[in-house]
Amino acid sequence: MKHDKIGSVMTQDVVRAEYGTPFKEVARMLADHRISGLPVVDEDDHVIGVVSEADLMTRQVLTAEPWAPGRHFRALLTMTARRQAVKAKARTAGQLMSQPPVTVHADDTIAEAARTMAERQVERLPVIDEEDRLVGIVTRQDLLRVFLRPDAEIREEVIREVCVNALRVPPGSVTVTVTGGVVTLEGSLERRSDAEVAVSMARQIDGVVDVVDNLTHRVDDTDPRFDDGARQSVLDDWLHRA
């Protein structure tokens, strides 16, 4: 099953800074382009960090209320506190940036990028090529566009990828309706495992919000009491389909 790739939703014309870009220039770029962050690149366009509005605000807050810990407490400073102390004196993008950068590749799926954003708690991901050079940037808003897919388009993909390509069931065996991104599957299948596969695959279709399972089955091949010979027949059938 094909998922939309990051390359299909990323912004290719990326606003970027270099290590030596002055603090005020970074602030100006964020304001002029109405963005909340940008990647920092080296002379070969490799991404070395990311600067966000939060990084700039951290500097302003710490500068406004300077605090110099005594010698006894310096050894107790956390790594985060040390980084914030450095940012309090930052004058360039390189000194402000958060590193190492969290990046994705253009051929990664939208689902993979969304998972990375959630796990790393970031709002944007620089997109890099095979040589780790910057080729684009993707934001949370870009990833949310997938949920704007028309219901008719989602329905066509569910029928094609799930019913026809994966399950290979006769036309009309499964009725697929989509309303507001919610997929409803109705009909009768031979085996319970087929129904479970259908629901699982439908959930993975880009743009699907939820799946309503109204499928029935004739044989419960997941039951431990299911005849071993019949189980092998099911396995052989799946291998044949693959």
N, C-alpha and C positions, 0 to 999 in steps of 0.2 A: 504494500500500500504506500502510495507516494504522499509525503507531507510537503507543504509549502516550505521553501528554504528561506533562510535569512536574507539571501541575496535578492529575493523578490519584494521585500518590504523595507530594506535598509535605505538610508539616505547616503548617496554617493558623494555629494559635494559637502565634504566635512570641514567644519570650522575647527581649526587646530592651532595649537601653540607649540613653541619650541622651548627647550629648557631655559633659555635666557630671556624669554618674553617677559617684559616688566609686569609687575602686579597690576598697575592701573590699565595696561593694555589688555590684560586678561579680563578685567572687570568690564572694560568697554566692549570687548567682543561678546561677552555674555549678554550684556544689555542690548547692544545693537541687533543681535541675531535672536534675541528673546529665547535663549536656551539656558538650561540650568547647569550645564557642564560641558567640558570638551577634552579631547585627548591631547596628550603632550607627546611629541615625536622627536626622534633624533635626526641627524643629518641624512640618514638613509630612509627616513619615513617609517622607522620601526616605532611602535607604540611603547613608551617607557613609563607612562603614568596617566592619570586622569585628574583634572582639576574641576571641582564642583563649586556651586555657590556656598555650600557648607564649609569648604576649605577657606574661602575668602572670609566668611563670617567668623570662623574660628580665629583667624588672625586678628580681625578687628576687635573681637571680644577680649582676647588675651592681651592685646596691646593696650586696650582701654583700662584694663585692670591688671597691670604687671605684678608679678609675684616672684620673688627670688627665694627659693627654699634654702635653708641653712645647710651646712655641710653634712650634718647628721641625717637629714632627710633626703638628700640627693640620691643616695643608694637605694632608697625605697620607691623612687618614682617608677611607675609602670612604663612599658614601651609606648603605650598610647599617650601618656603624659609627656614623655620625651619628644614624641613627634609633634605634639601640640606646641611644646616650647619652641621647637624649631620653626614651626609655622608662624609663631608670634613675631618672628624677626624676618620672615620671608619677604623677598623683594622680587622674586621671579617665579614663573610657572613651575620650574624645576624644584624650587624649594617649597612650593605650596602643594604640589601634586601628591595624590595618594598612590602608593605603589606597593607591590607589583600590580599592574593593571589586570583587570578581569576582562578577557576578550572572547570572541567567538569567531568562527569561520563562516564564510558566505554560504557554504553548502551544509551547514548545520541546520536542523529543523527549527521551526518556530517554537515547538514544544520544548526542545532542548534549551533554547535561549531563555524561554520563560522560566524554566526550572533553575537555570543558572542565576538569573536575576533574583529569584525568590531566595535561593540558598545563600547567595552572597550579599543580599540586601543592597543592591545597586539599582539605579534608575536608567542607566544607559550602558551599552556594551560596544566598544570599538570593534569593528569587523576587520579581520586581517586575512591576507592571502596565504599561499603555501610558504612564502618566505617571510611571514610575519610582518608584512608591510600593510599599512593602513589603506583600506579600500572603501570603508563606509562606517556608518554608525547606526545603531538601532536603539530605540527607546521603548519604554513601556507602552506608550501610545501607539507606536508602530506595531507592536505585537498584538495589541487589542483590535487592530483592524481586521484580523482574521474572523472575529465574531460579527463582522458586517457582511459576511458572505450571504447572498440570497438563499432563502430556504430551498428554492428549486434547484440551485446548484449543488447544495448539500445533498438533497434527495438523490440526484443523478449519480453522485459519487458513491453514496451508500449502496444503491442498487448495483452499480458497476463493480465496485471493489469488493463488497461483502457478499451480495447475493449471487452475482454472476462469476466473478473471478475466484473467490475463496470457496464458497459453499457449492457453487454450480447447481443450484436448485432450479427446477422448471419455472418459467415465467409465471408470475401470479401466486406462487407458493407462499411468498412473503409480501405483505403489503407494507410499504414504507410511506409514512407521512411525516412532514417536517413543519413545525409551527414555531416561529420565534427561536429557531436553532435547536428546539427540542425534537428529537427523533423518536417516533413511535413505530415499533415493529410488531406486526400482527401476522398470524398464520400458523401453520403446523409443519414441523420438521420431523425427520425420521428419528433423530437422536437428540438427547438432552445436550450432549457436548456441542452439537451443531448450533443450538440455540445460544449456548454460552459464548461460543466463538463469535456469533453474529453480534451479540450485544457488546462484547469486548472490542471488536473491530470498529463498530459504529462509534463508540466513545472516542476512538482515536482519530476520527475524521476531523480535519481542521474546521473550526467554526461550530462544532457541535457543543451545545450547552449541557444537554443531558439526554439520556436514552430511557424511554419507557418500554419495558419488556412485557409484551402481551403474547409472546410466542408460547406454543405448546409443543410437545414432542410425543412420539409413539413409544420409544424405547429409552429407558434411563440407563445409558451405558456407563454412567459414573457410579452406579450402585455396585458395591463390592460383590454382591451376589450375581452380578451380570455374568453370563456364560463366557468362559475363557475363549471358546472358539468364536463366539460372536464378537468378543473384544478384538481378537486378532483380525477378524474380517473388517472391523471398523478401522483398525490401524492400517491394514493393507489398502483400504479405500482411500484414506488420507494420503498415504505415500503415493498412490497412483495419481491423485489430484495434483500433488506437488510436482 
